[in-house]
Amino acid sequence: MILYPPCKINLGLHILHKRNDGFHELDTCMYEIPLFDILEIIPAKNFEFSSSGLTIPGEIETNLCVKAFKLLKENHDISNVKMHLHKQIPMGGGLGGGSSDGTYALKMLNELFKLDLSEETLEKYAATLGSDCAFFVRGEAQIANGRGEILTPMKLNLKGLYLKIINIGIHISTANAYKGIVFQKHNKKINELINLKPEYWKENLQNDFEISVFKNHPILEEVKKQLYFEGAVYASMSGSGSTMYGIFNETPEKDSFAHFNPEYEIMIEL
């Protein structure tokens, strides 16, 4: 069985307050984008995990695909499998590729072993893997609240627009991003702002992480300015960074960020 786990961008991200459990209360819109990894799972005598493509850091045991298998095996009667992940989604930039891989492993194991788990049950399992994971059970466009696991589907269609994704190789750990957060007052919720036309997002739709991240890494603000200079109707950082993206009405210029020496510059038709 082969599936293609996608990734996401955050359209706005409000960090409302720190919760008693140590997590932060979020308000954001996650939007699935057509940039994919490739995951194959087949039955096997012994459990195996392998990967190709982009190098995945860390031990195999920390990979969310492996954790997904172990989680279901602890709770259901499933046999061993062989997993192979071809990694194409850049890592560590707020695109949620690893979260998607783990969730798609859950979905594939559910189908492979005919567990008949509902989407709601899969979301609960996925939420134990990571805050972004539950989103990828249904994908498309969803408002995420709580620590990211309380999801509300919404109608949002950006088809016909173009997306430029830029990462210049700055690593920002999620923990450090939260340490620097400055809580903002928000008069409107993300779902209200998303209902505005994209042309109005520039002045209204904010990722709260940008305030502290741009202070520590001003070059990322320069990337955002460059995206607007090129004609983006909206530009932002995704998640806690450091990936920047711009949404365009027309096909954006290719290879225009060479002077930033980016690790990747990707263009996608939505």
C-alpha positions as CSV (number, residue, x, y, z in Angstrom):
1,M,0.0,0.0,0.0
2,I,1.4,3.4,-1.0
3,L,0.0,6.8,0.0
4,Y,1.3,10.4,-0.4
5,P,1.3,12.4,2.9
6,P,0.9,16.1,2.2
7,C,2.0,19.1,4.3
8,K,0.4,22.3,5.4
9,I,0.8,26.0,5.9
10,N,-0.6,28.1,8.7
11,L,-2.9,30.9,7.7
12,G,-2.6,33.1,10.7
13,L,-1.5,31.8,14.1
14,H,-2.7,33.4,17.4
15,I,-1.1,32.3,20.6
16,L,-3.7,33.2,23.2
17,H,-2.2,32.2,26.5
18,K,-0.2,29.5,28.3
19,R,-2.3,26.7,29.7
20,N,-2.1,24.9,33.0
21,D,-0.7,21.8,31.3
22,G,2.3,23.7,29.9
23,F,1.0,23.9,26.4
24,H,-0.3,27.1,24.7
25,E,-3.8,27.8,23.6
26,L,-3.8,28.3,19.8
27,D,-6.1,29.7,17.2
28,T,-4.9,29.0,13.6
29,C,-6.1,27.8,10.2
30,M,-4.1,24.9,8.8
31,Y,-4.4,24.5,5.0
32,E,-3.2,21.4,3.2
33,I,-0.9,22.0,0.3
34,P,0.1,19.7,-2.6
35,L,3.6,18.9,-1.6
36,F,4.1,15.3,-0.7
37,D,6.2,12.5,0.9
38,I,5.7,8.9,-0.3
39,L,4.9,6.2,2.3
40,E,4.7,2.5,1.6
41,I,3.6,-0.1,4.1
42,I,3.4,-3.8,3.5
43,P,2.9,-6.8,5.8
44,A,6.2,-8.4,7.0
45,K,7.5,-11.1,9.3
46,N,9.6,-8.6,11.3
47,F,9.0,-4.8,11.7
48,E,11.3,-2.7,9.5
49,F,11.5,1.0,8.8
50,S,13.7,2.5,6.1
51,S,13.9,5.9,4.4
52,S,15.2,7.6,1.3
53,G,15.3,11.1,-0.2
54,L,16.0,13.8,2.3
55,T,18.0,12.7,5.4
56,I,15.8,12.3,8.4
57,P,17.6,13.3,11.6
58,G,17.3,11.4,14.9
59,E,17.0,7.7,15.8
60,I,14.4,5.5,14.1
61,E,12.5,5.1,17.3
62,T,11.7,8.8,17.3
63,N,10.2,8.8,13.8
64,L,6.4,9.4,14.0
65,C,5.7,6.5,11.5
66,V,7.4,4.1,13.9
67,K,5.6,5.6,16.8
68,A,2.3,5.3,15.0
69,F,2.9,1.6,14.4
70,K,3.8,1.0,18.0
71,L,0.8,2.9,19.2
72,L,-1.7,0.8,17.2
73,K,0.1,-2.4,18.0
74,E,-0.3,-1.7,21.7
75,N,-4.0,-1.2,21.3
76,H,-5.0,-3.5,18.4
77,D,-4.1,-7.0,17.1
78,I,-2.0,-6.1,14.2
79,S,1.1,-8.0,12.8
80,N,4.4,-6.6,11.8
81,V,5.0,-4.4,8.7
82,K,7.7,-3.1,6.6
83,M,7.6,0.7,6.1
84,H,9.5,2.8,3.6
85,L,9.3,6.6,3.7
86,H,10.6,8.6,0.7
87,K,11.1,12.1,2.2
88,Q,10.5,15.0,-0.1
89,I,8.9,17.6,2.3
90,P,11.6,19.8,3.9
91,M,11.9,19.3,7.6
92,G,12.0,21.7,10.6
93,G,10.3,24.6,8.8
94,G,6.7,24.6,10.1
95,L,5.2,22.6,7.2
96,G,4.2,19.6,9.3
97,G,5.6,16.9,7.0
98,G,6.7,14.6,9.8
99,S,3.3,15.0,11.5
100,S,1.6,14.1,8.2
101,D,3.8,11.0,7.8
102,G,2.9,9.7,11.2
103,T,-0.8,10.3,10.7
104,Y,-0.8,8.7,7.3
105,A,0.9,5.7,8.8
106,L,-2.1,5.4,11.2
107,K,-4.5,5.7,8.3
108,M,-2.7,3.1,6.2
109,L,-2.5,0.6,9.1
110,N,-6.2,1.1,9.8
111,E,-7.0,0.2,6.2
112,L,-4.4,-2.5,5.9
113,F,-5.6,-4.4,8.9
114,K,-9.3,-3.5,8.5
115,L,-9.5,-2.0,12.0
116,D,-12.5,0.2,11.0
117,L,-11.3,3.0,13.2
118,S,-13.4,6.2,12.7
119,E,-11.9,9.5,11.8
120,E,-12.6,10.7,15.3
121,T,-10.7,7.8,16.8
122,L,-7.8,8.3,14.4
123,E,-7.7,12.0,15.4
124,K,-7.4,10.9,19.1
125,Y,-4.5,8.6,18.3
126,A,-2.9,11.2,16.1
127,A,-3.1,13.9,18.8
128,T,-1.0,11.7,21.0
129,L,1.8,11.7,18.4
130,G,2.0,15.5,18.1
131,S,-0.1,18.7,18.1
132,D,-0.3,19.0,14.3
133,C,-0.9,15.4,13.6
134,A,-4.7,15.2,14.0
135,F,-5.2,17.8,11.3
136,F,-3.9,15.3,8.6
137,V,-6.7,12.8,9.3
138,R,-9.1,15.0,7.3
139,G,-6.7,17.6,5.9
140,E,-8.1,20.3,3.5
141,A,-8.7,23.5,5.6
142,Q,-9.4,23.4,9.3
143,I,-9.4,25.8,12.3
144,A,-7.2,24.4,15.0
145,N,-7.7,25.3,18.6
146,G,-6.5,24.0,21.9
147,R,-2.9,22.9,21.4
148,G,-3.8,22.2,17.8
149,E,-5.9,19.1,18.3
150,I,-9.4,20.7,18.5
151,L,-10.3,20.9,14.8
152,T,-13.2,22.5,12.9
153,P,-13.4,22.1,9.1
154,M,-14.0,25.2,7.2
155,K,-14.8,26.1,3.6
156,L,-11.7,27.7,2.0
157,N,-10.6,27.1,-1.5
158,L,-7.4,28.7,-2.8
159,K,-7.4,26.7,-6.1
160,G,-6.1,28.8,-9.0
161,L,-3.7,30.7,-6.8
162,Y,0.1,30.1,-6.6
163,L,2.2,29.4,-3.6
164,K,5.9,30.2,-3.3
165,I,7.7,28.6,-0.3
166,I,11.1,29.8,0.8
167,N,13.5,28.5,3.5
168,I,16.9,30.0,4.0
169,G,18.2,27.4,6.3
170,I,17.6,29.0,9.7
171,H,16.6,26.5,12.3
172,I,14.1,27.6,14.9
173,S,13.2,25.1,17.6
174,T,9.5,25.2,18.6
175,A,10.6,25.4,22.3
176,N,12.7,28.5,21.6
177,A,9.9,30.1,19.5
178,Y,7.5,29.7,22.4
179,K,10.0,31.1,24.9
180,G,10.2,34.4,23.0
181,I,6.5,34.8,22.4
182,V,4.8,38.1,23.3
183,F,1.1,37.6,23.8
184,Q,-1.0,39.9,21.6
185,K,-4.5,41.2,21.9
186,H,-6.7,39.9,19.1
187,N,-10.1,41.5,18.3
188,K,-11.1,38.8,15.8
189,K,-10.8,35.1,15.7
190,I,-8.9,33.4,12.8
191,N,-12.1,32.0,11.3
192,E,-13.5,35.5,10.9
193,L,-10.3,36.8,9.3
194,I,-10.0,33.8,6.9
195,N,-13.5,34.7,5.6
196,L,-12.0,37.9,4.3
197,K,-10.6,37.9,0.8
198,P,-6.9,37.0,0.6
199,E,-6.2,40.6,-0.5
200,Y,-7.3,41.8,3.0
201,W,-5.2,39.2,4.9
202,K,-2.0,41.3,4.7
203,E,-3.2,43.9,7.2
204,N,-5.3,41.5,9.3
205,L,-4.0,38.0,9.4
206,Q,-1.0,37.7,11.7
207,N,1.3,34.9,12.8
208,D,2.2,35.8,16.4
209,F,5.6,34.0,16.2
210,E,6.8,36.5,13.7
211,I,7.2,39.3,16.3
212,S,9.9,37.5,18.3
213,V,11.4,35.4,15.4
214,F,11.9,38.4,13.2
215,K,13.6,40.2,16.1
216,N,16.1,37.4,16.4
217,H,16.3,36.7,12.7
218,P,15.6,40.0,10.8
219,I,16.6,38.4,7.5
220,L,13.3,36.4,7.6
221,E,11.4,39.7,7.7
222,E,13.4,40.7,4.6
223,V,12.2,37.5,2.9
224,K,8.6,38.4,3.7
225,K,9.1,41.9,2.3
226,Q,10.6,40.4,-0.9
227,L,7.6,38.2,-1.3
228,Y,5.3,41.2,-1.2
229,F,7.7,43.1,-3.5
230,E,7.2,40.3,-6.1
231,G,3.5,40.7,-5.9
232,A,2.3,38.3,-3.2
233,V,-1.3,39.1,-2.0
234,Y,-0.3,37.5,1.3
235,A,3.0,36.5,2.9
236,S,3.7,34.9,6.2
237,M,5.8,32.5,8.2
238,S,4.3,29.0,8.6
239,G,4.0,27.7,12.1
240,S,6.9,28.5,14.4
241,G,9.1,28.9,11.3
242,S,11.4,29.4,9.6
243,T,9.7,28.6,6.3
244,M,8.2,31.7,4.7
245,Y,5.5,31.6,2.0
246,G,3.7,33.9,-0.4
247,I,0.3,33.5,-2.1
248,F,0.1,35.0,-5.6
249,N,-2.6,35.6,-8.1
250,E,-0.2,35.0,-11.0
251,T,2.7,32.6,-11.4
252,P,5.6,34.1,-9.4
253,E,9.1,34.6,-10.7
254,K,11.4,31.6,-10.5
255,D,14.7,31.5,-8.6
256,S,14.3,35.1,-7.4
257,F,15.7,34.4,-3.9
258,A,19.1,33.3,-5.0
259,H,20.8,36.2,-3.1
260,F,19.3,34.8,0.1
261,N,21.1,31.5,-0.6
262,P,17.9,29.5,0.2
263,E,17.9,25.8,1.2
264,Y,14.8,25.5,-0.9
265,E,12.6,27.6,-3.1
266,I,9.4,25.8,-4.2
267,M,6.5,27.0,-6.3
268,I,3.1,25.2,-6.3
269,E,-0.1,25.8,-8.1
270,L,-2.9,25.4,-5.4
